[in-house]
Amino acid sequence: MAVDYTVIAVYLAGMLAMGWWGMRRARSKSEFLVAGRRLGPVMYSGTMAAIVLGGASTIGGVGLGYQYGLSGAWMVFTIGLGLLALSVFFSARIARLKVYTVSEMLDLRYGGRAGVISGVVMWAYTLMLAVTSTIAYATIFDVLFDMNRTVAIILGGSIVVAYSTLGGMWSITLTDMVQFVVKTIGVLLLLLPIAVVKAGGFSEMRAKLPTGYFDPLGIGGETIFTYVLIYTFGMLIGQDIWQRVFTARGDRTAKWGGTVAGTYCLVYALAGAVIGTAAKVLYPNLASADAAFATIVKDELPVGVRGLVLAAALAAVMSTSSGALIACATVANNDIWSRLRGAVSADGEERDEVRGNRLFILLMGVAVIVTAIALNNVVEALTVAYNLLVGGLLVPILGGLLWKRGTVQGALASVVVGGVAVIGLMAGYGILANEPVYYGLLGSLAAYLAVSLATPATDPAVLAAWRERLAGRTPETAGTSPVPVSQ
């Protein structure tokens, strides 16, 4: 294992080095939170793909392939569909807003007063998303070092917190780009073909497994519908995703770079399902489907390659973890703390804000590590995160983008009704039930429509300012042209 350990150690040291390098570039709020809005198509595509394909997509995607066969690709596939929809239909408008958070967008659209409540919901989502990624370190480090779960979470989480705190989005962007390359090589170019060959090829896999394993809809129509509702729509509105859209240097980068990343997700989804199907042939009686990834890596890959693939798994976890962490800290500082203390700064007053955002990343990072140690079920934590996001925020966000009659009162009612309904229904039906997000979303939509129609329309001046921002005419960009970053 010495060679494998060396590969992992070099990878982790490289992550910290990039965090230190990024610290020198992050000298303003814009540089720290959104990489100066200067990413070109290559870096944008790679980092966007990296953040959406985390531990759940890698370890969990292989586990679903082990359990259901090729139809196990649907979870990650719906993530790719969501990213494609965001990129094609909404990303250009989102990028032109020149904001830092989803709640700022809601305030612009509705004329204020929606920020704190929506910020609390978004904060809870990003916190739980970061927690789920952090829990996954225990699985990877257990394979590597037979390490205690708590120690593994502290080790992996501390590395992510360190480079994220140092350089903000610049560090995360650089590390995500490396992680994207490592994931591509480790999972798509190495693990996928090796797993298929070890399983005897597709003909042998078909001979040894039930036909249901090769049914594209074998996982079930209701499950696929729930995945679409949670993950596809979740991709449209998550702060962690929007914050990456804000890093694009222009409309075309956001649209076409995101389209490339979404297409990559579709390929990654199928690869994970095939690897899981091959693992079912090789290890038909594993106690847990989620152990399929670690087992096939540990037992079937040669020395050195095994270290690189485990580094790929670490890359998947770290990219999502760091993206969720900076999103969580951004929302906590800019949407909750700053508003509650009445110190929301004007766009140009950014010189003193890097230190505050850096402090919030550190604080949120500690909170994520502590919560990850206390929790044990990744699927439940992820379900809570996406149920809150979709049930509470999908309607007011998409309503604001698509329906000019929506009002701030309707948006607030939608957030409150949807969020409370989801929490209450999860307590009644169970966290993993489908009903909470179904009924919560319907309640959110009903409240939005009813209250918006029953209250005065949004001030025309607010809507005019909103249209100006959507067109890209903002104080931040007036008279300036963005400086592209090198590819």
C-alpha positions as CSV (number, residue, x, y, z in Angstrom):
1,M,0.0,0.0,0.0
2,A,3.0,2.3,0.2
3,V,2.6,3.5,-3.4
4,D,-1.1,4.1,-2.9
5,Y,-0.4,6.1,0.3
6,T,2.2,8.2,-1.6
7,V,-0.3,9.0,-4.3
8,I,-2.9,10.1,-1.7
9,A,-0.4,12.1,0.3
10,V,0.8,14.0,-2.8
11,Y,-2.8,14.7,-3.8
12,L,-3.8,16.1,-0.3
13,A,-0.6,18.2,-0.1
14,G,-1.4,19.6,-3.5
15,M,-4.9,20.6,-2.3
16,L,-3.4,22.6,0.6
17,A,-0.7,24.2,-1.7
18,M,-3.4,25.4,-4.0
19,G,-5.3,26.9,-1.0
20,W,-2.2,28.8,-0.1
21,W,-1.7,30.0,-3.7
22,G,-5.4,31.1,-3.9
23,M,-5.1,33.2,-0.8
24,R,-2.8,35.6,-2.7
25,R,-5.5,36.2,-5.3
26,A,-8.5,36.6,-3.1
27,R,-8.1,40.3,-2.1
28,S,-11.7,41.4,-2.6
29,K,-15.2,40.1,-1.9
30,S,-15.7,39.4,-5.5
31,E,-12.4,37.5,-5.8
32,F,-13.0,35.6,-2.6
33,L,-16.6,34.5,-3.2
34,V,-17.0,34.2,-7.0
35,A,-13.4,34.2,-8.3
36,G,-13.7,37.7,-9.6
37,R,-16.4,36.5,-12.1
38,R,-13.6,35.7,-14.5
39,L,-13.6,32.0,-15.3
40,G,-13.4,31.0,-18.9
41,P,-15.2,28.0,-20.5
42,V,-12.6,25.3,-19.7
43,M,-12.2,26.1,-16.0
44,Y,-15.9,26.8,-15.6
45,S,-16.9,23.5,-17.2
46,G,-14.5,21.5,-15.1
47,T,-15.3,23.1,-11.8
48,M,-19.1,22.9,-12.4
49,A,-18.9,19.2,-13.2
50,A,-16.7,18.7,-10.1
51,I,-19.1,20.3,-7.6
52,V,-22.2,18.5,-8.8
53,L,-20.5,15.1,-8.9
54,G,-19.6,14.4,-5.3
55,G,-19.4,11.4,-3.0
56,A,-23.1,10.6,-3.4
57,S,-22.7,10.6,-7.2
58,T,-19.6,8.4,-7.1
59,I,-19.9,6.0,-4.1
60,G,-23.7,6.2,-4.1
61,G,-24.0,6.0,-7.9
62,V,-21.9,2.8,-7.9
63,G,-24.0,1.5,-5.0
64,L,-27.2,2.1,-6.9
65,G,-25.7,0.2,-9.9
66,Y,-24.9,-2.7,-7.6
67,Q,-28.5,-2.7,-6.3
68,Y,-30.5,-2.0,-9.5
69,G,-28.1,-2.4,-12.5
70,L,-28.0,0.1,-15.3
71,S,-31.1,1.9,-14.0
72,G,-29.1,2.9,-11.0
73,A,-27.7,5.7,-13.2
74,W,-31.0,7.7,-12.8
75,M,-30.0,9.6,-9.7
76,V,-26.8,11.0,-11.2
77,F,-28.5,11.3,-14.6
78,T,-31.2,13.6,-13.2
79,I,-28.4,15.8,-11.7
80,G,-27.0,16.1,-15.2
81,L,-30.4,16.9,-16.6
82,G,-30.9,19.6,-14.0
83,L,-27.5,21.2,-14.8
84,L,-28.4,21.1,-18.5
85,A,-31.7,22.8,-17.9
86,L,-30.1,25.4,-15.7
87,S,-27.4,26.1,-18.3
88,V,-29.6,26.3,-21.3
89,F,-32.6,28.2,-19.9
90,F,-31.4,30.2,-16.9
91,S,-27.7,30.5,-16.4
92,A,-27.2,33.5,-18.7
93,R,-29.8,35.6,-16.8
94,I,-28.4,34.5,-13.5
95,A,-24.8,35.4,-14.4
96,R,-25.9,38.9,-15.5
97,L,-27.5,39.7,-12.1
98,K,-24.0,40.1,-10.6
99,V,-25.1,39.1,-7.1
100,Y,-23.5,36.7,-4.6
101,T,-26.5,34.7,-3.3
102,V,-29.9,33.4,-4.3
103,S,-31.5,35.5,-1.5
104,E,-30.0,38.6,-3.1
105,M,-31.7,37.7,-6.3
106,L,-35.0,37.3,-4.5
107,D,-34.6,40.7,-2.9
108,L,-33.9,42.3,-6.3
109,R,-36.9,40.7,-7.9
110,Y,-39.4,41.2,-5.1
111,G,-38.2,44.5,-3.7
112,G,-36.5,43.3,-0.5
113,R,-37.7,41.5,2.7
114,A,-37.3,38.0,1.4
115,G,-33.6,37.6,2.1
116,V,-33.4,36.5,5.8
117,I,-36.1,33.8,5.6
118,S,-35.0,32.4,2.3
119,G,-31.4,32.6,3.6
120,V,-32.2,30.4,6.6
121,V,-33.7,27.8,4.3
122,M,-30.8,27.9,1.9
123,W,-28.3,27.8,4.8
124,A,-29.9,24.7,6.2
125,Y,-29.7,23.1,2.7
126,T,-26.0,24.0,2.1
127,L,-25.1,22.9,5.7
128,M,-26.6,19.5,5.2
129,L,-25.1,19.1,1.8
130,A,-21.7,19.8,3.2
131,V,-22.3,17.3,6.0
132,T,-23.2,14.5,3.7
133,S,-19.9,15.0,1.8
134,T,-17.9,15.1,5.0
135,I,-19.5,11.9,6.3
136,A,-18.2,10.2,3.1
137,Y,-14.6,10.7,4.2
138,A,-15.1,7.9,6.7
139,T,-15.7,5.4,3.9
140,I,-12.7,6.4,1.9
141,F,-10.2,6.6,4.7
142,D,-11.4,3.3,6.2
143,V,-10.4,1.6,2.9
144,L,-7.0,3.5,2.9
145,F,-5.9,3.3,6.5
146,D,-8.5,1.3,8.4
147,M,-9.1,4.6,10.2
148,N,-11.6,5.4,13.0
149,R,-14.7,7.1,11.6
150,T,-14.4,10.3,13.7
151,V,-10.7,10.7,12.9
152,A,-11.4,10.2,9.2
153,I,-14.1,12.9,9.2
154,I,-11.9,15.3,11.1
155,L,-8.9,14.7,8.8
156,G,-10.8,15.0,5.5
157,G,-13.0,17.9,6.7
158,S,-10.0,19.8,8.1
159,I,-8.2,19.7,4.7
160,V,-11.2,21.1,2.9
161,V,-11.8,23.8,5.6
162,A,-8.1,24.8,5.4
163,Y,-7.9,25.4,1.6
164,S,-11.4,26.9,1.4
165,T,-10.7,29.3,4.3
166,L,-7.3,30.4,2.8
167,G,-8.3,31.3,-0.7
168,G,-12.1,31.1,-1.0
169,M,-13.5,30.5,-4.4
170,W,-10.1,30.9,-6.1
171,S,-8.6,28.0,-4.1
172,I,-11.8,25.9,-4.5
173,T,-11.8,26.6,-8.3
174,L,-8.2,25.5,-8.7
175,T,-8.6,22.4,-6.5
176,D,-11.9,21.5,-8.3
177,M,-10.1,21.6,-11.6
178,V,-7.5,19.2,-10.4
179,Q,-10.2,17.1,-8.9
180,F,-12.1,17.0,-12.2
181,V,-9.1,15.7,-14.0
182,V,-8.3,13.1,-11.2
183,K,-12.0,11.9,-11.3
184,T,-12.0,11.6,-15.1
185,I,-8.8,9.5,-15.1
186,G,-9.6,7.5,-12.0
187,V,-13.3,6.7,-12.5
188,L,-13.9,6.9,-16.3
189,L,-10.6,5.9,-17.8
190,L,-9.3,3.4,-15.2
191,L,-12.0,1.9,-12.9
192,L,-14.7,1.6,-15.5
193,P,-12.8,-0.5,-18.1
194,I,-11.0,-2.5,-15.4
195,A,-14.3,-3.4,-13.6
196,V,-15.9,-4.5,-16.8
197,V,-12.9,-6.7,-17.8
198,K,-12.7,-8.2,-14.3
199,A,-16.4,-9.1,-14.5
200,G,-15.9,-10.9,-17.8
201,G,-17.2,-8.3,-20.2
202,F,-20.8,-7.3,-20.8
203,S,-21.8,-10.7,-22.2
204,E,-20.7,-12.4,-19.0
205,M,-22.5,-9.8,-16.9
206,R,-25.7,-10.4,-18.8
207,A,-25.3,-14.1,-18.3
208,K,-24.8,-13.9,-14.6
209,L,-27.3,-11.2,-13.6
210,P,-31.2,-11.1,-13.9
211,T,-32.5,-9.3,-16.9
212,G,-33.9,-6.5,-14.7
213,Y,-30.3,-5.3,-14.2
214,F,-30.3,-4.2,-17.8
215,D,-33.8,-2.6,-17.8
216,P,-33.4,1.2,-18.1
217,L,-36.5,1.7,-16.0
218,G,-35.8,-1.1,-13.5
219,I,-35.4,1.2,-10.5
220,G,-39.1,2.1,-10.8
221,G,-41.1,5.0,-12.3
222,E,-41.9,6.6,-8.9
223,T,-38.3,6.6,-7.9
224,I,-37.2,8.2,-11.2
225,F,-40.0,10.9,-10.8
226,T,-38.8,11.6,-7.2
227,Y,-35.2,12.0,-8.4
228,V,-36.3,14.4,-11.1
229,L,-38.3,16.4,-8.6
230,I,-35.5,16.6,-6.0
231,Y,-32.3,16.6,-8.0
232,T,-33.2,18.1,-11.4
233,F,-35.1,20.9,-9.8
234,G,-32.6,21.2,-7.0
235,M,-29.9,21.9,-9.5
236,L,-31.9,24.9,-10.7
237,I,-32.0,26.7,-7.4
238,G,-29.1,25.6,-5.1
239,Q,-26.8,28.3,-3.8
240,D,-23.8,26.0,-4.3
241,I,-24.7,25.8,-8.0
242,W,-25.6,29.4,-8.5
243,Q,-22.4,30.6,-6.9
244,R,-20.5,28.7,-9.6
245,V,-22.6,30.3,-12.3
246,F,-21.6,33.7,-10.8
247,T,-18.0,32.8,-11.5
248,A,-18.5,32.8,-15.3
249,R,-17.0,35.7,-17.1
250,G,-20.0,36.0,-19.5
251,D,-23.3,34.7,-20.7
252,R,-21.8,32.3,-23.3
253,T,-19.4,30.8,-20.8
254,A,-22.3,30.2,-18.3
255,K,-24.5,28.6,-21.0
256,W,-22.2,26.5,-23.0
257,G,-19.7,25.7,-20.3
258,G,-22.6,24.4,-18.2
259,T,-23.9,22.4,-21.1
260,V,-20.6,20.6,-21.4
261,A,-20.6,19.9,-17.7
262,G,-24.1,18.6,-17.7
263,T,-23.3,16.3,-20.6
264,Y,-20.3,15.0,-18.7
265,C,-22.6,14.2,-15.8
266,L,-24.7,12.0,-18.0
267,V,-21.6,10.0,-19.0
268,Y,-20.5,9.8,-15.4
269,A,-23.9,8.5,-14.3
270,L,-23.8,5.6,-16.8
271,A,-20.2,4.8,-15.8
272,G,-21.1,4.5,-12.1
273,A,-24.0,2.2,-12.9
274,V,-21.9,0.0,-15.0
275,I,-19.2,-0.2,-12.4
276,G,-21.8,-1.2,-9.8
277,T,-23.3,-3.8,-12.1
278,A,-19.8,-5.3,-12.6
279,A,-19.3,-5.3,-8.8
280,K,-22.5,-7.3,-8.4
281,V,-21.0,-10.0,-10.6
282,L,-17.8,-10.1,-8.7
283,Y,-19.3,-9.7,-5.2
284,P,-22.9,-10.8,-5.2
285,N,-23.4,-10.9,-1.5
286,L,-22.1,-7.6,-0.1
287,A,-23.8,-6.6,3.1
288,S,-24.3,-3.0,1.8
289,A,-24.6,-1.8,-1.7
290,D,-22.7,1.4,-0.8
291,A,-19.7,-0.9,0.0
292,A,-19.4,-1.8,-3.7
293,F,-17.1,1.0,-4.7
294,A,-14.7,0.5,-1.9
295,T,-14.6,-3.3,-2.3
296,I,-14.0,-3.3,-6.0
297,V,-11.2,-0.7,-5.7
298,K,-9.6,-2.5,-2.8
299,D,-9.6,-6.0,-4.2
300,E,-9.4,-5.6,-8.0
301,L,-7.1,-2.7,-8.8
302,P,-3.3,-2.9,-9.0
303,V,-1.0,-0.9,-6.8
304,G,-0.7,2.7,-7.8
305,V,-3.9,2.6,-9.8
306,R,-5.8,1.9,-6.6
307,G,-4.3,5.0,-5.0
308,L,-5.3,7.1,-8.0
309,V,-8.9,5.8,-8.0
310,L,-9.2,6.4,-4.2
311,A,-7.8,9.9,-4.9
312,A,-10.6,10.2,-7.4
313,A,-13.1,9.3,-4.8
314,L,-11.6,11.9,-2.4
315,A,-11.7,14.4,-5.3
316,A,-15.4,13.8,-5.7
317,V,-16.1,14.2,-2.0
318,M,-13.9,17.3,-1.6
319,S,-15.2,19.1,-4.6
320,T,-18.8,18.9,-3.4
321,S,-17.8,19.5,0.2
322,S,-15.8,22.7,-0.5
323,G,-18.5,24.0,-2.8
324,A,-21.2,23.5,-0.2
325,L,-19.0,24.9,2.5
326,I,-18.4,28.2,0.8
327,A,-22.0,28.4,-0.2
328,C,-23.1,27.8,3.4
329,A,-20.7,30.4,4.7
330,T,-21.7,33.0,2.1
331,V,-25.4,32.6,2.9
332,A,-24.7,32.7,6.7
333,N,-22.6,35.9,6.5
334,N,-24.3,37.8,3.6
335,D,-27.9,36.8,3.9
336,I,-28.4,36.2,7.7
337,W,-25.7,37.8,9.9
338,S,-25.2,41.0,7.9
339,R,-28.9,41.6,7.5
340,L,-29.7,40.9,11.2
341,R,-27.1,43.3,12.3
342,G,-28.2,45.9,9.7
343,A,-24.8,46.1,8.0
344,V,-25.4,45.1,4.4
345,S,-22.7,47.0,2.5
346,A,-23.1,48.7,-0.9
347,D,-21.7,46.9,-3.9
348,G,-18.5,48.9,-3.9
349,E,-17.7,48.5,-0.2
350,E,-15.9,45.3,-0.4
351,R,-12.4,46.0,1.0
352,D,-13.1,44.8,4.6
353,E,-15.3,41.8,3.8
354,V,-12.7,39.1,2.9
355,R,-11.8,38.6,6.5
356,G,-15.4,38.3,7.6
357,N,-16.2,35.7,4.9
358,R,-13.0,33.8,5.7
359,L,-14.0,33.7,9.3
360,F,-17.5,32.4,8.4
361,I,-16.0,29.6,6.3
362,L,-13.9,28.5,9.3
363,L,-16.9,28.6,11.6
364,M,-19.2,26.8,9.2
365,G,-16.5,24.3,8.6
366,V,-16.2,23.4,12.3
367,A,-20.0,23.2,12.5
368,V,-20.1,20.8,9.5
369,I,-17.4,18.5,10.9
370,V,-19.2,18.4,14.3
371,T,-22.5,17.6,12.7
372,A,-21.0,15.0,10.4
373,I,-19.5,13.2,13.5
374,A,-23.0,13.2,15.2
375,L,-24.9,11.9,12.1
376,N,-24.4,8.6,10.4
377,N,-26.9,8.3,7.5
378,V,-25.8,10.0,4.4
379,V,-29.0,9.3,2.4
380,E,-31.2,10.8,5.2
381,A,-29.0,13.9,5.5
382,L,-29.1,14.4,1.7
383,T,-32.8,13.9,1.6
384,V,-33.4,16.5,4.3
385,A,-31.2,19.0,2.4
386,Y,-33.0,18.6,-1.0
387,N,-36.5,18.4,0.5
388,L,-36.0,21.7,2.3
389,L,-34.5,23.3,-0.8
390,V,-37.1,22.2,-3.3
391,G,-40.1,22.4,-1.0
392,G,-39.2,25.8,0.4
393,L,-37.5,27.7,-2.4
394,L,-38.2,26.2,-5.9
395,V,-41.5,28.1,-6.4
396,P,-40.5,31.6,-5.3
397,I,-37.2,31.4,-7.3
398,L,-38.7,30.1,-10.5
399,G,-41.8,32.2,-10.0
400,G,-39.6,35.3,-9.8
401,L,-37.8,34.4,-13.0
402,L,-40.9,33.4,-15.0
403,W,-44.0,35.3,-13.6
404,K,-44.0,39.0,-13.2
405,R,-47.2,39.0,-11.1
406,G,-45.5,37.3,-8.2
407,T,-45.1,39.5,-5.1
408,V,-42.9,39.6,-2.1
409,Q,-45.8,38.5,0.1
410,G,-46.4,35.5,-2.1
411,A,-42.7,34.6,-2.0
412,L,-42.5,34.8,1.8
413,A,-45.7,32.7,2.1
414,S,-44.4,30.2,-0.3
415,V,-41.1,29.8,1.6
416,V,-42.8,29.5,5.0
417,V,-45.6,27.1,3.9
418,G,-43.3,24.9,1.8
419,G,-40.6,24.7,4.4
420,V,-42.9,24.1,7.4
421,A,-44.9,21.5,5.4
422,V,-41.8,19.6,4.4
423,I,-40.5,19.5,7.9
424,G,-43.8,18.4,9.4
425,L,-44.4,15.8,6.7
426,M,-40.9,14.3,7.2
427,A,-41.7,14.0,10.9
428,G,-45.0,12.2,10.1
429,Y,-44.2,10.1,7.0
430,G,-40.5,9.6,7.6
431,I,-37.4,11.3,6.2
432,L,-37.0,9.0,3.2
433,A,-40.7,9.1,2.2
434,N,-41.7,10.8,-1.1
435,E,-44.8,12.5,0.3
436,P,-43.0,15.4,2.1
437,V,-41.6,16.9,-1.0
438,Y,-44.7,16.2,-3.1
439,Y,-47.1,17.9,-0.7
440,G,-44.7,20.5,0.4
441,L,-44.1,21.7,-3.1
442,L,-47.9,21.8,-3.9
443,G,-48.5,23.8,-0.7
444,S,-45.7,26.2,-1.6
445,L,-47.1,26.7,-5.1
446,A,-50.7,27.2,-3.8
447,A,-49.5,29.8,-1.2
448,Y,-47.4,31.6,-3.9
449,L,-50.2,31.9,-6.3
450,A,-53.0,32.8,-3.8
451,V,-51.1,35.4,-1.8
452,S,-49.5,37.0,-4.9
453,L,-52.9,37.4,-6.6
454,A,-54.4,38.7,-3.3
455,T,-51.7,41.4,-2.7
456,P,-50.7,44.5,-4.8
457,A,-48.4,43.9,-7.7
458,T,-44.7,44.5,-7.3
459,D,-43.8,48.2,-7.7
460,P,-43.1,48.9,-11.3
461,A,-39.8,50.7,-10.3
462,V,-38.6,47.4,-8.7
463,L,-39.5,45.4,-11.8
464,A,-37.8,48.0,-14.0
465,A,-34.6,47.7,-11.9
466,W,-34.9,43.9,-12.1
467,R,-35.1,44.0,-15.9
468,E,-32.0,46.2,-16.0
469,R,-30.1,43.7,-13.9
470,L,-31.3,40.8,-16.1
471,A,-30.0,42.7,-19.1
472,G,-26.6,43.0,-17.5
473,R,-26.7,46.7,-16.9
474,T,-25.5,47.1,-13.3
475,P,-23.4,49.6,-11.4
476,E,-20.7,46.9,-11.1
477,T,-20.3,46.5,-14.8
478,A,-21.0,50.0,-16.1
479,G,-18.1,51.2,-18.2
480,T,-16.0,48.2,-17.5
481,S,-15.2,45.0,-19.3
482,P,-14.3,41.8,-17.5
483,V,-10.7,40.6,-17.7
484,P,-10.7,36.9,-18.9
485,V,-8.6,34.4,-16.9
486,S,-6.3,32.2,-18.8
487,Q,-7.5,28.7,-19.7
